[in-house]
């Protein structure tokens, strides 16, 4: 029995070492150069990608890749899914190896894929805070109801 416990402890120690070693290899360094390179890589990938709308929910990445294969070399096809249900949202992104392939891919807008007419546009990069519409994050006030009347206080009206 003691031999078996010693074996299990030795295996656990080996697993801990392997786990720590794998974590060190996968974790990015905190330095600014790696962070900037990953940001630059992401922006470069956005410049080489197209957004495909109205994709059939049963379409596979291989079918989308086959549809866009004539445009040029494809690095990746991403079909976005709902995070709660796991069902496809109906659009996809196609990343090409070279930005010059995008013009050919944009020409496929309006073609049919699995019986649905797809729309192809160039992928845009989201800018943080761009969609605020000047509200400043405040969404309350002047929506009607009791609190919108000037000089009205629900506490004063109840006699408090």
C-alpha positions as CSV (number, residue, x, y, z in Angstrom):
1,X,0.0,0.0,0.0
2,X,2.8,2.4,0.9
3,X,4.5,1.6,-2.4
4,X,1.4,2.5,-4.4
5,X,1.0,5.8,-2.5
6,X,4.7,6.7,-3.2
7,X,4.1,5.9,-6.9
8,X,1.0,8.2,-7.0
9,X,2.9,11.0,-5.3
10,X,5.8,10.6,-7.8
11,X,3.3,10.8,-10.7
12,X,1.6,13.8,-9.2
13,X,5.0,15.6,-8.9
14,X,5.8,14.8,-12.5
15,X,2.4,16.1,-13.6
16,X,3.0,19.3,-11.7
17,X,6.3,19.9,-13.3
18,X,4.9,19.3,-16.8
19,X,2.0,21.6,-16.1
20,X,4.3,24.4,-14.9
21,X,6.6,23.9,-17.9
22,X,3.6,24.0,-20.3
23,X,2.3,27.1,-18.5
24,X,5.6,28.9,-18.9
25,X,5.8,28.1,-22.6
26,X,2.2,29.2,-23.3
27,X,2.1,32.4,-21.2
28,X,3.2,35.5,-23.1
29,X,5.8,37.7,-21.5
30,X,4.6,41.0,-19.9
31,X,7.0,43.1,-22.0
32,X,5.7,45.7,-24.4
33,X,7.3,44.2,-27.6
34,X,5.2,41.0,-27.5
35,X,2.0,42.9,-26.8
36,X,2.7,45.3,-29.7
37,X,3.5,42.5,-32.0
38,X,0.2,40.7,-31.2
39,X,-1.7,43.9,-31.7
40,X,0.0,44.5,-35.0
41,X,-0.6,40.9,-36.1
42,X,-4.3,41.3,-35.2
43,X,-4.6,44.5,-37.2
44,X,-2.7,42.9,-40.2
45,X,-5.1,39.9,-40.0
46,X,-8.1,42.3,-40.1
47,X,-6.7,43.9,-43.2
48,X,-6.5,40.5,-44.9
49,X,-10.0,39.4,-43.9
50,X,-13.6,39.7,-45.2
51,X,-16.9,39.5,-43.4
52,X,-19.4,37.2,-45.0
53,X,-23.1,37.8,-44.0
54,X,-26.2,35.7,-44.5
55,X,-24.4,32.4,-44.2
56,X,-26.6,29.3,-43.9
57,X,-26.6,28.0,-40.3
58,X,-25.7,24.5,-41.5
59,X,-22.7,25.7,-43.6
60,X,-19.3,24.3,-42.6
61,X,-16.0,26.1,-42.7
62,X,-14.9,23.7,-45.5
63,X,-17.9,24.8,-47.7
64,X,-17.1,28.4,-47.1
65,X,-13.4,27.8,-47.9
66,X,-14.4,26.0,-51.1
67,X,-16.6,28.9,-52.1
68,X,-13.7,31.4,-51.7
69,X,-10.9,29.1,-52.9
70,X,-10.8,30.8,-56.3
71,X,-9.9,34.1,-54.7
72,X,-6.6,33.0,-53.3
73,X,-4.9,31.2,-50.4
74,X,-7.0,31.1,-47.3
75,X,-5.4,31.1,-43.8
76,X,-8.5,30.7,-41.7
77,X,-12.3,30.5,-41.9
78,X,-14.2,31.5,-38.7
79,X,-17.9,31.0,-38.2
80,X,-19.2,32.9,-35.2
81,X,-21.5,31.1,-32.8
82,X,-23.8,32.2,-30.0
83,X,-21.9,31.8,-26.7
84,X,-25.0,30.6,-24.8
85,X,-26.6,28.2,-27.3
86,X,-23.6,27.3,-29.5
87,X,-25.6,27.8,-32.7
88,X,-24.1,29.7,-35.6
89,X,-25.0,33.4,-35.8
90,X,-25.2,33.5,-39.6
91,X,-22.0,35.2,-40.5
92,X,-18.3,34.3,-40.9
93,X,-14.9,35.7,-41.4
94,X,-12.4,34.6,-44.1
95,X,-8.8,35.5,-43.6
96,X,-6.6,35.4,-46.7
97,X,-2.8,35.0,-46.9
98,X,-2.4,38.3,-48.8
99,X,-4.5,41.5,-48.8
100,X,-4.7,41.6,-52.6
101,X,-7.1,38.6,-52.5
102,X,-9.8,40.8,-50.8
103,X,-10.8,42.5,-54.1
104,X,-11.5,39.2,-55.7
105,X,-13.5,38.0,-52.6
106,X,-15.6,41.2,-52.6
107,X,-16.6,40.4,-56.2
108,X,-18.4,37.3,-54.7
109,X,-20.9,39.4,-52.9
110,X,-24.3,38.5,-54.1
111,X,-23.5,35.0,-55.0
112,X,-25.3,32.0,-53.6
113,X,-23.9,29.7,-51.0
114,X,-26.1,26.8,-49.9
115,X,-29.2,28.5,-51.4
116,X,-28.7,31.8,-49.7
117,X,-27.4,35.0,-51.2
118,X,-24.3,36.1,-49.2
119,X,-23.0,39.6,-48.7
120,X,-19.2,40.0,-48.6
121,X,-17.6,43.2,-47.1
122,X,-14.1,44.0,-45.9
123,X,-13.6,43.3,-42.2
124,X,-13.4,46.4,-40.1
125,X,-11.4,46.8,-36.9
126,X,-13.4,47.8,-33.8
127,X,-12.2,50.9,-32.1
128,X,-12.9,50.9,-28.3
129,X,-15.4,53.5,-27.2
130,X,-16.4,54.4,-30.7
131,X,-20.1,53.4,-30.4
132,X,-21.0,55.6,-27.4
133,X,-22.8,58.3,-29.5
134,X,-21.8,61.1,-27.2
135,X,-23.8,59.9,-24.3
136,X,-20.9,59.6,-21.9
137,X,-22.2,56.3,-20.6
138,X,-25.2,57.9,-18.8
139,X,-28.5,56.4,-20.0
140,X,-30.9,57.7,-17.4
141,X,-32.9,60.9,-17.1
142,X,-35.6,62.5,-19.2
143,X,-37.3,59.2,-20.1
144,X,-40.7,60.2,-18.8
145,X,-42.3,59.2,-15.6
146,X,-42.2,60.7,-12.2
147,X,-38.6,61.7,-12.0
148,X,-38.6,63.8,-15.2
149,X,-40.9,66.6,-14.0
150,X,-38.9,69.6,-12.8
151,X,-39.2,70.3,-9.1
152,X,-41.0,66.9,-8.4
153,X,-39.7,64.7,-5.7
154,X,-41.4,61.4,-4.8
155,X,-40.3,61.9,-1.2
156,X,-41.9,65.4,-1.0
157,X,-45.1,64.1,-2.6
158,X,-45.6,61.4,0.0
159,X,-45.1,63.8,2.8
160,X,-41.7,62.7,4.0
